[in-house]
Structure formats: structure tokens, C-alpha cells
Amino acid sequence: MSFFVDKIGDVKLSNLIKDMLMNATECLGPKFIGLQVIKYAATAKAPNNLKEACVFLTSMIDEFGISGTPLKETIDYAKVAAAHATPAVR
């Protein structure tokens, strides 16, 4: 899973990885995939990875609703993203 989150910010692979993660979310559930994305995106160094992980989490919540999403971890990750130095991440 770390490979996909590390490559989510890549321009050529971003859409493919987000589609793959959405399909995995349908199979495994939004809680598991959300936790994995947050876990690996929080340690990512590239700002584009953080930004695209936020975009994915937003679309996952839009698609599957907030009820199955790991709420506390998502809020904590949103705080980290909001405090980031790069304006694109905020």
C-alpha cells in the first residue's frame, strides 16, 4: 500500500492510483483504505503526495459517506495538511 500512496502525487499515475484505491475501497471498506492512505501519506515528504491524498480522501468521503470513514484519523490528518507550509496542500 505504501507504494501506491508514494506514487499518488505522480502526474502520470495519479488518476490510475486513485481509481485503484476507490476499487479497493469498494472491496475492503473505506475504514481500512482510509487508514492506510492516512498512515502512509502522513509520512510522505512530497507536497504533491499530500495534496493528492487529501483529494482522494475527499472523494472517498463523497462516494462512501462519513459513516464508514475513520473520523478521528481523518481529522488529525486534515490538521496536519492545514498546517503544511505549501499552499497547494492547504
C-alpha positions as CSV (number, residue, x, y, z in Angstrom):
1,M,0.0,0.0,0.0
2,S,2.9,2.4,0.7
3,F,3.9,2.2,-3.0
4,F,0.5,3.4,-4.2
5,V,0.5,6.3,-1.7
6,D,4.0,7.3,-2.6
7,K,3.1,7.4,-6.3
8,I,-0.3,9.1,-5.8
9,G,1.3,12.5,-6.5
10,D,2.9,11.4,-9.7
11,V,1.2,13.2,-12.6
12,K,1.2,10.2,-14.9
13,L,-0.1,7.7,-12.3
14,S,-2.3,9.8,-10.1
15,N,-5.7,9.1,-11.8
16,L,-4.9,5.4,-12.1
17,I,-3.9,5.0,-8.5
18,K,-6.9,6.9,-7.3
19,D,-9.2,4.6,-9.4
20,M,-7.4,1.6,-8.0
21,L,-7.8,2.9,-4.4
22,M,-11.5,3.5,-5.0
23,N,-12.0,0.0,-6.3
24,A,-10.1,-1.3,-3.3
25,T,-12.3,0.8,-1.0
26,E,-15.4,-0.9,-2.6
27,C,-13.9,-4.4,-1.7
28,L,-12.2,-3.7,1.6
29,G,-14.2,-0.8,3.0
30,P,-13.5,2.9,3.5
31,K,-12.2,2.5,7.0
32,F,-9.3,0.2,6.1
33,I,-8.2,2.1,2.9
34,G,-8.7,5.5,4.6
35,L,-6.4,4.4,7.5
36,Q,-3.8,3.1,5.1
37,V,-3.8,6.2,3.0
38,I,-3.6,8.5,6.0
39,K,-0.8,6.3,7.6
40,Y,1.5,6.4,4.5
41,A,0.6,10.0,3.3
42,A,1.4,11.5,6.7
43,T,5.0,10.3,6.3
44,A,5.3,11.4,2.7
45,K,7.8,14.2,2.0
46,A,6.5,15.4,-1.4
47,P,3.8,18.0,-1.1
48,N,2.0,16.7,-4.2
49,N,1.6,13.4,-2.5
50,L,-0.1,15.1,0.5
51,K,-2.3,17.1,-1.8
52,E,-3.4,14.1,-3.9
53,A,-4.0,12.0,-0.7
54,C,-6.3,14.8,0.5
55,V,-8.1,14.8,-2.8
56,F,-8.6,11.1,-2.7
57,L,-9.9,11.1,0.9
58,T,-12.4,13.8,-0.1
59,S,-13.6,11.8,-3.0
60,M,-13.8,8.7,-0.8
61,I,-15.9,10.5,1.7
62,D,-18.2,11.9,-1.1
63,E,-18.6,8.4,-2.5
64,F,-19.0,6.3,0.6
65,G,-20.2,8.8,3.2
66,I,-18.7,9.8,6.5
67,S,-20.1,6.8,8.5
68,G,-17.5,4.3,7.3
69,T,-14.6,6.6,7.4
70,P,-12.0,6.7,10.2
71,L,-13.2,10.1,11.6
72,K,-10.6,10.8,14.2
73,E,-7.6,9.9,12.0
74,T,-9.1,11.9,9.1
75,I,-9.5,15.0,11.2
76,D,-5.9,14.6,12.6
77,Y,-4.6,14.3,9.0
78,A,-6.6,17.3,8.0
79,K,-5.0,19.3,10.8
80,V,-1.5,18.2,9.5
81,A,-2.4,19.2,6.0
82,A,-3.9,22.5,7.0
83,A,-0.7,23.4,8.9
84,H,1.6,22.5,6.0
85,A,3.9,25.1,4.6
86,T,3.0,24.5,0.9
87,P,-0.1,26.5,-0.1
88,A,-1.2,23.7,-2.5
89,V,-1.6,21.3,0.4
90,R,-3.5,23.7,2.5
